[in-house]
Every structure is written in C-alpha cells, then in structure tokens.
Amino acid sequence: MYLNEPLFLEFIENKEIMWLGIDFSKAVFTKTGFDFPMEVLYHYFNEWNMLIISDQKKYDIRMAFRKPIMQYDLSFITKKNKNAKLSHLIVDHITIRNYFSEEQIVEYLKDISLPCQTRFSLSLLVESFDQKSKTATIWVIIIENNSSEVVLCEKFMETPSGFGIRNYWGRTFYNLFFNIRKREFLRWTNLVLPE
C-alpha cells in the first residue's frame, strides 16, 4: 500500500471527488472465461464502467469514501481502455510477472493529465480477472488532480458471483466499495489521524 499521509488528511477533509472510472488498459484476463475478440472486451469494459454510474445506490462511492459531492469524467479512462491491445490482455495463467507493485502504479500515473473540476480523483485499476482462481485483483487509486500526485493506492482481491459475465465480474466492484465503506476507509483514516 502507498499512502501520502499529508495529502490523505486533506482528502479526508475535502467534500468532493471526481470518479474517473475503471482502467482495464493494463489488465490481464485468463483465456478461460475471456476468449473474446477485442470488440467484445471493449463492450464489457464500457458495461462495467456504466454499472457504477447507472446504479449509484449499489456501487456507492459517496458512502464508501465519505464524499457528499461527486462528479464524473470517464474520458481519460475510456481513452486508456480503447488503446488496450488484445495480445497483451489475454493469458493462459496469471503469474507473478502479471502483478504490479506500488512503485509501478505511481510511475504509471506520474505524467497523466487529469480534469481539474475537483481537487481529488478516484479510479480503479484492474490488474487481473482470473477465472481459474475466481479472483479479481483491483487497485484503488486516489490522485490529487493539480499535481497528479498519488494520494493512495492499494491492491485488493475480490471474488465474483452472479449470472452473466457483466454481473459476475461487476460483483467484485460492489464487494470492493462495500468493504471500503465498512472497514478500509476507517483503517486508512486511522493511519493518518494523530492519536
């Protein structure tokens, strides 16, 4: 986990957040379960991103991150997802070389240009959807927009469930936001607040 404590303290006090979406551009998917043409994967990338917007009560970012005001700008993530290449996405097995480190995430985000309607942005970066182990590996990323500095990034592993590919893997995002609301946000806050 990477945590910029001074910036996270400011994030806690800030009432607004910008939702950037779910970034699949660096993800890998097991061939088992995802042996699709690229246009089908693009379709699912959009479907999973739209889940968060179309059902905000279920995928409740405001409650999870304690932000009463939320804005959306998926343009940055949509562009990233459209540039993903099938040859890099589908693998036979998820291996250690498919895992990211905090340093790689920070480096990946270092030179990005973000919308500045709010001070802080939130996105998810999918590392992998592994049908064999039935596990989604997802990074939660908070960024300070003016400097593009990473405030927080942490990797979580969630289990899919449900029917149909969209809902089955969409459940991992629901589980993630639910766990952040119930536990993780308080854990992060306790790490930075003076005792």
C-alpha positions as CSV (number, residue, x, y, z in Angstrom):
1,M,0.0,0.0,0.0
2,Y,1.2,3.5,-0.9
3,L,-0.2,6.3,1.3
4,N,0.8,10.0,1.1
5,E,-0.3,10.9,4.7
6,P,-0.4,14.8,4.4
7,L,-2.5,14.6,1.2
8,F,-4.8,11.9,2.6
9,L,-5.5,14.1,5.6
10,E,-6.6,16.9,3.1
11,F,-8.6,14.3,1.1
12,I,-10.5,13.3,4.3
13,E,-11.5,17.0,4.9
14,N,-12.4,17.6,1.2
15,K,-16.1,17.1,0.4
16,E,-15.8,16.5,-3.3
17,I,-14.4,13.7,-5.5
18,M,-14.2,13.0,-9.3
19,W,-14.9,9.5,-10.4
20,L,-12.6,8.7,-13.4
21,G,-13.8,5.1,-13.9
22,I,-12.3,1.6,-14.1
23,D,-9.0,1.3,-16.0
24,F,-8.6,-2.0,-17.9
25,S,-5.7,-0.9,-20.1
26,K,-3.0,-2.7,-18.0
27,A,-5.2,-5.7,-17.0
28,V,-4.7,-9.4,-17.9
29,F,-7.5,-11.9,-18.3
30,T,-7.3,-15.7,-18.3
31,K,-8.1,-17.2,-21.6
32,T,-10.5,-19.4,-19.7
33,G,-13.5,-17.2,-19.4
34,F,-12.3,-14.4,-21.6
35,D,-11.5,-15.9,-25.0
36,F,-13.3,-13.0,-26.8
37,P,-12.4,-10.7,-29.7
38,M,-11.2,-7.2,-28.7
39,E,-14.6,-5.5,-29.6
40,V,-16.3,-7.8,-27.1
41,L,-13.8,-6.9,-24.4
42,Y,-14.3,-3.2,-25.1
43,H,-18.0,-3.7,-24.7
44,Y,-17.5,-5.3,-21.3
45,F,-15.1,-2.5,-20.3
46,N,-17.9,0.0,-21.0
47,E,-20.5,-2.1,-19.3
48,W,-18.5,-2.4,-16.1
49,N,-17.9,1.3,-16.1
50,M,-21.5,2.1,-16.7
51,L,-22.6,-0.2,-13.8
52,I,-21.0,2.3,-11.4
53,I,-22.9,5.3,-12.9
54,S,-26.2,3.6,-13.6
55,D,-26.6,2.0,-10.1
56,Q,-25.1,4.5,-7.7
57,K,-27.0,3.2,-4.7
58,K,-25.5,-0.3,-5.2
59,Y,-22.0,0.9,-6.2
60,D,-22.0,3.7,-3.6
61,I,-18.7,5.7,-3.9
62,R,-20.1,8.6,-1.9
63,M,-20.7,6.4,1.2
64,A,-17.5,4.4,0.7
65,F,-15.3,7.4,0.5
66,R,-17.4,9.8,2.7
67,K,-17.8,12.4,-0.1
68,P,-21.2,14.1,-0.4
69,I,-20.4,15.7,-3.8
70,M,-19.3,13.5,-6.7
71,Q,-18.6,14.3,-10.3
72,Y,-17.9,12.0,-13.2
73,D,-15.4,12.3,-16.1
74,L,-14.7,8.9,-17.8
75,S,-13.0,10.5,-20.8
76,F,-9.4,9.7,-19.6
77,I,-10.2,6.1,-18.7
78,T,-12.3,5.5,-21.8
79,K,-9.3,6.6,-23.9
80,K,-7.0,4.4,-22.0
81,N,-9.3,1.4,-22.4
82,K,-9.7,1.9,-26.1
83,N,-5.9,1.8,-26.5
84,A,-5.6,-1.7,-24.9
85,K,-4.4,-4.5,-27.2
86,L,-5.8,-8.0,-27.1
87,S,-2.3,-9.5,-27.4
88,H,-1.4,-8.0,-24.0
89,L,-4.7,-8.8,-22.3
90,I,-5.3,-12.5,-22.6
91,V,-3.0,-15.0,-20.9
92,D,-3.2,-18.7,-20.2
93,H,-2.3,-18.3,-16.5
94,I,-1.9,-15.3,-14.1
95,T,1.7,-15.4,-12.9
96,I,3.9,-13.3,-10.7
97,R,5.1,-11.2,-13.7
98,N,1.4,-10.0,-14.1
99,Y,1.5,-8.4,-10.7
100,F,2.0,-4.7,-10.2
101,S,3.9,-3.0,-7.4
102,E,3.0,0.3,-5.7
103,E,6.0,1.8,-7.4
104,Q,4.8,0.8,-10.9
105,I,1.3,2.3,-10.2
106,V,2.8,5.6,-9.0
107,E,5.1,5.6,-12.1
108,Y,2.2,4.8,-14.4
109,L,0.2,7.8,-13.0
110,K,3.0,10.3,-12.8
111,D,2.6,12.1,-16.0
112,I,-1.1,11.9,-16.6
113,S,-3.3,14.9,-17.3
114,L,-6.5,15.0,-15.2
115,P,-9.6,17.1,-15.3
116,C,-9.4,19.7,-12.5
117,Q,-13.0,20.3,-11.6
118,T,-12.3,18.8,-8.2
119,R,-9.1,18.6,-6.2
120,F,-9.1,14.8,-5.9
121,S,-10.0,12.0,-8.3
122,L,-10.7,8.3,-7.7
123,S,-10.2,5.4,-10.1
124,L,-9.9,1.7,-10.1
125,L,-7.1,-0.1,-12.0
126,V,-7.8,-3.7,-12.8
127,E,-4.7,-5.8,-12.5
128,S,-6.4,-9.1,-13.4
129,F,-9.6,-11.1,-13.8
130,D,-8.7,-14.7,-13.2
131,Q,-11.5,-17.1,-14.0
132,K,-9.3,-20.1,-12.9
133,S,-8.9,-18.9,-9.3
134,K,-12.2,-16.9,-9.5
135,T,-10.4,-13.7,-8.3
136,A,-10.3,-10.1,-9.4
137,T,-7.3,-8.1,-8.4
138,I,-8.1,-4.4,-8.3
139,W,-6.1,-1.3,-7.3
140,V,-7.9,1.6,-5.6
141,I,-6.2,4.8,-6.6
142,I,-6.8,8.4,-5.3
143,I,-5.0,11.2,-7.1
144,E,-4.5,14.9,-6.3
145,N,-5.5,16.5,-9.6
146,N,-3.4,19.6,-9.7
147,S,-0.1,17.8,-9.2
148,S,-1.1,14.3,-10.5
149,E,0.4,13.0,-7.2
150,V,-0.9,9.7,-5.9
151,V,-2.6,10.1,-2.6
152,L,-3.3,6.4,-2.0
153,C,-3.0,3.2,-4.0
154,E,-3.7,-0.2,-2.6
155,K,-4.4,-3.6,-4.1
156,F,-7.5,-5.7,-3.2
157,M,-8.6,-9.1,-4.2
158,E,-12.3,-9.8,-4.6
159,T,-14.4,-12.8,-5.5
160,P,-17.0,-12.6,-8.4
161,S,-20.5,-14.0,-8.2
162,G,-23.8,-13.8,-10.1
163,F,-25.0,-14.6,-13.6
164,G,-23.7,-13.4,-16.9
165,I,-20.2,-12.0,-17.4
166,R,-21.1,-8.4,-16.7
167,N,-22.8,-9.1,-13.4
168,Y,-20.5,-11.9,-12.4
169,W,-17.4,-9.7,-12.5
170,G,-19.3,-6.5,-11.7
171,R,-19.9,-8.0,-8.3
172,T,-16.2,-7.6,-7.5
173,F,-16.6,-3.8,-7.7
174,Y,-19.7,-3.9,-5.4
175,N,-17.7,-6.0,-2.9
176,L,-14.8,-3.6,-3.0
177,F,-16.9,-0.5,-2.4
178,F,-18.8,-2.3,0.4
179,N,-15.6,-3.3,2.1
180,I,-14.1,0.2,1.8
181,R,-17.3,1.6,3.4
182,K,-17.3,-0.9,6.2
183,R,-13.6,-1.3,7.0
184,E,-10.9,0.1,4.8
185,F,-11.7,3.8,4.8
186,L,-11.6,3.8,8.6
187,R,-8.3,1.8,8.5
188,W,-6.8,4.4,6.2
189,T,-8.1,7.3,8.3
190,N,-6.6,5.7,11.5
191,L,-3.2,5.5,9.8
192,V,-3.1,9.3,9.3
193,L,-5.0,10.8,12.1
194,P,-3.0,11.7,15.2
195,E,-3.9,9.7,18.3
